[in-house]
Amino acid sequence: MLDPHELYQLTDDLPDLGQPVMIQALTGFVDAGNASRLAREQLLTSLESRPIATFDVDQLFDYRSRRPVMTFVEDHWESVDAPKLELHLLQDDDETPFLLLTGPEPDLQWERFVAAVAGLTARLDVRLTVGLNSIPMAVPHTRPTGVTAHATRPELIAGYEPWLQRVQVPGSVGHLLEFRLGEQGRDALGFAAHVPHYVAQTEYPAAAEVLLTSVSRSTGLLLPGDGLRSAAEVVRVEIDRQVAQTEDAAALVQALEEQYDAFARGRGEKNLLAPDAGPLPTADELGAELERYLAEQTRPGDTPGS
């Protein structure tokens, strides 16, 4: 195996980080409602940040499947939006340092990349790694946004109830990283926000807010969410307007509300995918839905530099 440490270059001017949290929010996997992207952008635009490690994208990126955008002006090429895989250093609202891994999910050398990131977590004495995702679910937009939590130790996600028992879904580098860190005895967890399936292709800031709130609760970081909260209110009003204009859409939302409320009252099983849960998908159907969702993506979140 090639040396994982040769995949990245670390800056020499690192301050004392203590034992920071690392959030990983790579693009390229399921991102219903663009929640992960919105959460990532919220952090990078609201907090002071700078890259402290840069990965050798040429060894990880398939340029022919995800061609970088180039700008042509009259008679020359003006710019190229080159892909970047970077580890950023940020400070939360209480000036506590934390790390954010951004960029396109690697197409190649997954195990080597995971080993490199795992090595960085050890080198920088990262105490906890947190992954962000969002998935399409048969839930109504009129109810609180749910979240699925998973971790290398159950103690890390105490208070979160499981929403299914067993399912096979397409893998991702982020999930592989969590799995490998667990094998090494290091703490890692992840959150997947539940986005109503009928708005999964549009921006859904309520899910991004839930992701950042979940990270704050699990890590103690004070992360900004005001912008997402106000954006979520605007989106909620627009969805309500569109639903009200179509009888079929209104009937669908009403059915999902009744289903959600029945579950919330404890009449269903803890598994949201239980057979008696009405139109909720089975585990196999969920796996197929994620496969379909991934296949339909034009991968706008994979544009270089995102």
Stockholm file with secondary structure:
# STOCKHOLM 1.0

chainA/1-306         MLDPHELYQLTDDLPDLGQPVMIQALTGFVDAGNASRLAREQLLTSLESRPIATFDVDQLFDYRSRRPVMTFVEDHWESVDAPKLELHLLQDDDETPFLLLTGPEPDLQWERFVAAVAGLTARLDVRLTVGLNSIPMAVPHTRPTGVTAHATRPELIAGYEPWLQRVQVPGSVGHLLEFRLGEQGRDALGFAAHVPHYVAQTEYPAAAEVLLTSVSRSTGLLLPGDGLRSAAEVVRVEIDRQVAQTEDAAALVQALEEQYDAFARGRGEKNLLAPDAGPLPTADELGAELERYLAEQTRPGDTPGS
#=GR chainA/1-306 SS CCCGGGGEEECSCCCCCCSCEEEECCBSSCBGGGHHHHHHHHHHHHSCEEEEEEECGGGTCCTTTSCCCEEEETTEEEEECCCCCEEEEEECTTCCEEEEEESBCCSSCHHHHHHHHHHHHHHTTCSEEEEEEEEEESCCTTSCCCEEEEESSGGGGTTCCCSCSCCCCCCCHHHHHHHHHHHTTCCEEEEEEEEEGGGTTSCCHHHHHHHHHHHHHHHCCCCCCHHHHHHHHHHHHHHHHHHHTCHHHHHHHHHHHHHHHHHHTTCSCSCTTCTTSTTCCCHHHHHHHHHHHHHHCCCGGGSTTC
#=GC SS_cons         CCCGGGGEEECSCCCCCCSCEEEECCBSSCBGGGHHHHHHHHHHHHSCEEEEEEECGGGTCCTTTSCCCEEEETTEEEEECCCCCEEEEEECTTCCEEEEEESBCCSSCHHHHHHHHHHHHHHTTCSEEEEEEEEEESCCTTSCCCEEEEESSGGGGTTCCCSCSCCCCCCCHHHHHHHHHHHTTCCEEEEEEEEEGGGTTSCCHHHHHHHHHHHHHHHCCCCCCHHHHHHHHHHHHHHHHHHHTCHHHHHHHHHHHHHHHHHHTTCSCSCTTCTTSTTCCCHHHHHHHHHHHHHHCCCGGGSTTC
//
